[in-house]
Amino acid sequence: MSNIYESAATTLDLFNTPCLTKVELRVACKGISDRDALSKPDPCVVLKMQSHGQWFEVDRSEVIRSSSSPIFSKVFTIDFYFEEVQRLRFELHDISSHNGLKDADFLGAMECTLGQIVSQRKLSKALLKQGNTAGKSSITVTAEELSGNNDYVELAFSANKLDDKDFFSKSDPFLEIFRVNDDGTGSLVHRTETIMNNLSPVWKSFKVSLNTLCSGDHQRELKCTVYDWDSNGKHDFIGEFQTTFREMKGGMEGKQIQWDCINPKYQVKKKNYRNSGVVTLYQCKIIKMHSFLDYIMGGCQIQFTVAIDFTASNGDPRNSCSLHYIHPYQPNEYLKALVAVGEICQDYDSDKMFPAFGFGGQIPPDFKVSHDFAVNFDEENPECAGIQGVVEAYQNCLPKIQLYGPTNIAPIIQKVASAASEEMHTKEAMEYFILLILTDGVITDMADTREAIVHASHLPMSVIIVGIGNADFSDMQMLDGDDGILRSPKGEPVLRDIVQFVPFRSFKHASPAALAKSVLAEVPNQVVDYYNNKGIKPKNLPCTRRHFNKTTQPAQIRV
């Protein structure tokens, strides 16, 4: 079975996927023992990352002299990708000479995935040396998200006694806000609606990200300009003022911030000129946008469920042409897809117990068709221990059932949705459900499936469908909202796009890791969209989250 895991774990740089976020890792060790019992070691941590099955050095810490329980000041910065298995190796060496690692004594190592670290926030494990524990020594790695500012701000402006620019009516004012860039140019951030025939307009509130408003720099200059709208497009300038978001924040406690709206020409020409009106900020509110890692580090678990197609169109499992044929050395497509996706999701589930269901098969003892039976035949407890447990349950199930039909997946979506509904009623971010459906053909209950997906779009749940084999899956694309909005038979649209469909054959000549990368890339956004739209905050939010600017660079692999 090792072949399955080796093939699923291979990392290919097939996509230039933008980094979801960056993570800082801090390392500390305890109880390090040295060969020389009379002295303490001079430890150094070397961080390695696996790529294409090989370990490459990413970065290394400073050397701490004469310490058996070092706390390293070096911070390792790593790009985090939820959709990849990012394997890390922390090696501890005793650097006793100027020759560095060349003459160093190896003190022990710890291997894990980045997903394991961020899901626990702090990971402690024993150091291993030649497969055995290195005395009582241990290593602790702590993760902290290094994030840009994803927050939004809601602003609302009004004005009073603006200059009248029209002869037969009052001005029709609108307000424009520009961010002043480093090179002195301006970027339009927002343009309000036009209030017709009104010298004291009250504009509607609007939302804008802090990155858009001020590039995350609260002291960046903002230029605000008021115009009188004209139908010919030649709008009349009324006045302007400069401010910063730092100044605007003064309006967050119910206070109103005011600026004189100045026309520079009038300021020069008129001795008693005061202003061309007054602009007031009457609302300023920061809207916190939590990140995927905020929820994961806050204790949110990914509940992974798999559903497998056991319809007759797969072919007799005893025949080598069957999609369910178990080859002694080469895993079939069902196994490849299951392991590739499951290996990633399992890092975010603390108990590593995964429900596995089948559909379209006749099951013992009466061999009636079922579309949501437990693959381990334990309907009271369909969970399997780890992804390996799911693999074994699937293989043990095949000779005991009869492949049949039809291909109905609505029942299994409804079953998982029922569990997700219970989580929704807690109004806490504790469990998010991912359902992986593996099927060899177009489903036969499309109307019921559309209804089930629309219902599930209101729940903490995502659905991944992988088409196995060479069938025509063109009708399945309608379930993936990328090409349009999915609707129920009654016309109700999905609240969120929660379905990702891909045919396995598109990745037949690539690593299964590429498949996992494709189908899981949208999950972090789906998790964040659900909880942010519901106004649900992470349960145990880290007290602080460090921010990075554009100059912050992650450590690079040394080849």
Secondary structure, 3 states (H helix, E strand, C coil): CHHHHHHHHCCCCCCCCCCCEEEEEEEEEECCCCCCCCCCCCEEEEEEEEECCEEEEEEECCCCCCCCCCEEEEEEEEEECCCCCCEEEEEEEECCCCCHHHHCEEEEEEEEEHHHHHHHCEEEEEEEECCEEEEEEEEEEEEEEEECCCCEEEEEEEEECCCCCCCCCCCCEEEEEEEECCCCCEEEEEECCCCCCCCCCECCCEEEEHHHHHCCCCCCEEEEEEEECCCCCCCEEEEEEEEEHHHHHHHHHCCCEEEECECHHHHHHCCCCCCCCEEEEEEEEEECCCCHHHHHHCCCEEEEEEEEECEHHHCCCCCCCCCCCCCCCCCCHHHHHHHHHHHHHHHHCCCCEEEEEEECEEECCCCEEECCEECCCCCCCCEEEHHHHHHHHHHHHHHHCEEECCCCCHHHHHHHHHHHHHHHHHCCCCEEEEEEEEECCCCCCHHHHHHHHHHHCCCCEEEEEEECCCCCCHHHHHHCHHHCCCECCCCCECCCCCEEEEEHHHHCCCCHHHHHHHHHCCHHHHHHHHHHHHCCCCCCCCCCCEECCCCCCCCCCEC
